[in-house]
Amino acid sequence: MKIYGYTKNTLRKNPSELSEATLSANPVELRELADFLEKCATEIEQQGSNWEHEHFRSDDNNLDTLSLIIFNSGAEQ
């Protein structure tokens, strides 16, 4: 597993590989994230390399908030 990311005001085209990430969240948010990760894992198992990625957004999909992208490392590229 690898973690990649951007800063809020980045101008970079490609994300940087991160060595550490911190989540600041409450129990409700953590459960929502856990449910999302479980859903992604199930879909990858069912769809294999055809499943590429999915976005998790906090705050009801507001585009200005955190976006966590799960990418299938086994996806066809």
CYANA upper distance limits for C-alpha pairs under 8 A (distance plus 0.5 A):
  2 LYS  CA     17 GLU  CA      7.72
  2 LYS  CA     18 LEU  CA      8.22
  3 ILE  CA     17 GLU  CA      6.39
  3 ILE  CA     18 LEU  CA      5.96
  3 ILE  CA     19 SER  CA      7.76
  3 ILE  CA     20 GLU  CA      8.33
  3 ILE  CA     21 ALA  CA      8.33
  4 TYR  CA     15 PRO  CA      6.17
  4 TYR  CA     16 SER  CA      5.82
  4 TYR  CA     17 GLU  CA      4.82
  4 TYR  CA     18 LEU  CA      5.82
  5 GLY  CA     15 PRO  CA      5.49
  5 GLY  CA     16 SER  CA      5.95
  5 GLY  CA     17 GLU  CA      7.07
  5 GLY  CA     18 LEU  CA      7.13
  6 TYR  CA     10 THR  CA      6.73
  6 TYR  CA     12 ARG  CA      8.35
  6 TYR  CA     15 PRO  CA      5.98
  6 TYR  CA     16 SER  CA      7.02
 25 ALA  CA     29 GLU  CA      6.34
 25 ALA  CA     30 LEU  CA      6.73
 26 ASN  CA     30 LEU  CA      6.73
 27 PRO  CA     31 ARG  CA      6.66
 28 VAL  CA     32 GLU  CA      6.77
 29 GLU  CA     33 LEU  CA      6.68
 29 GLU  CA     58 SER  CA      8.43
 30 LEU  CA     34 ALA  CA      6.57
 31 ARG  CA     35 ASP  CA      6.58
 32 GLU  CA     36 PHE  CA      6.70
 33 LEU  CA     37 LEU  CA      6.67
 33 LEU  CA     56 PHE  CA      8.12
 34 ALA  CA     38 GLU  CA      6.68
 35 ASP  CA     39 LYS  CA      6.67
 36 PHE  CA     40 CYS  CA      6.75
 36 PHE  CA     56 PHE  CA      7.68
 37 LEU  CA     41 ALA  CA      6.67
 37 LEU  CA     70 ILE  CA      8.50
 38 GLU  CA     42 THR  CA      6.72
 39 LYS  CA     43 GLU  CA      6.70
 40 CYS  CA     44 ILE  CA      6.62
 40 CYS  CA     54 GLU  CA      7.91
 40 CYS  CA     70 ILE  CA      8.03
 41 ALA  CA     45 GLU  CA      6.74
 42 THR  CA     46 GLN  CA      6.74
 43 GLU  CA     47 GLN  CA      6.32
 43 GLU  CA     48 GLY  CA      8.29
 43 GLU  CA     51 TRP  CA      7.64
 44 ILE  CA     48 GLY  CA      5.53
 44 ILE  CA     49 SER  CA      7.86
 44 ILE  CA     51 TRP  CA      6.28
 44 ILE  CA     72 ASN  CA      7.63
 47 GLN  CA     51 TRP  CA      6.11
 48 GLY  CA     74 GLY  CA      7.94
 48 GLY  CA     75 ALA  CA      7.76
 49 SER  CA     72 ASN  CA      7.92
 49 SER  CA     74 GLY  CA      5.94
 49 SER  CA     75 ALA  CA      4.52
 49 SER  CA     76 GLU  CA      5.86
 50 ASN  CA     75 ALA  CA      6.56
 50 ASN  CA     76 GLU  CA      6.98
 51 TRP  CA     72 ASN  CA      7.20
 51 TRP  CA     75 ALA  CA      6.75
 52 GLU  CA     71 PHE  CA      6.35
 52 GLU  CA     72 ASN  CA      5.75
 52 GLU  CA     75 ALA  CA      5.76
 52 GLU  CA     76 GLU  CA      8.01
 53 HIS  CA     69 ILE  CA      7.17
 53 HIS  CA     70 ILE  CA      5.88
 53 HIS  CA     71 PHE  CA      4.84
 53 HIS  CA     72 ASN  CA      6.51
 54 GLU  CA     69 ILE  CA      6.19
 54 GLU  CA     70 ILE  CA      5.95
 54 GLU  CA     71 PHE  CA      7.36
 55 HIS  CA     67 SER  CA      6.85
 55 HIS  CA     68 LEU  CA      6.26
 55 HIS  CA     69 ILE  CA      5.04
 55 HIS  CA     70 ILE  CA      7.02
 56 PHE  CA     61 ASN  CA      8.25
 56 PHE  CA     67 SER  CA      6.14
 56 PHE  CA     68 LEU  CA      5.50
 56 PHE  CA     69 ILE  CA      6.66
 56 PHE  CA     70 ILE  CA      8.39
 57 ARG  CA     61 ASN  CA      5.42
 57 ARG  CA     62 ASN  CA      7.54
 57 ARG  CA     63 LEU  CA      8.17
 57 ARG  CA     65 THR  CA      7.28
 57 ARG  CA     66 LEU  CA      6.22
 57 ARG  CA     67 SER  CA      5.11
 57 ARG  CA     68 LEU  CA      6.83
 58 SER  CA     62 ASN  CA      7.74
 58 SER  CA     65 THR  CA      6.71
 58 SER  CA     66 LEU  CA      6.28
 58 SER  CA     67 SER  CA      7.43
 59 ASP  CA     65 THR  CA      7.21
 61 ASN  CA     65 THR  CA      8.17
 63 LEU  CA     67 SER  CA      8.30
 71 PHE  CA     75 ALA  CA      8.43
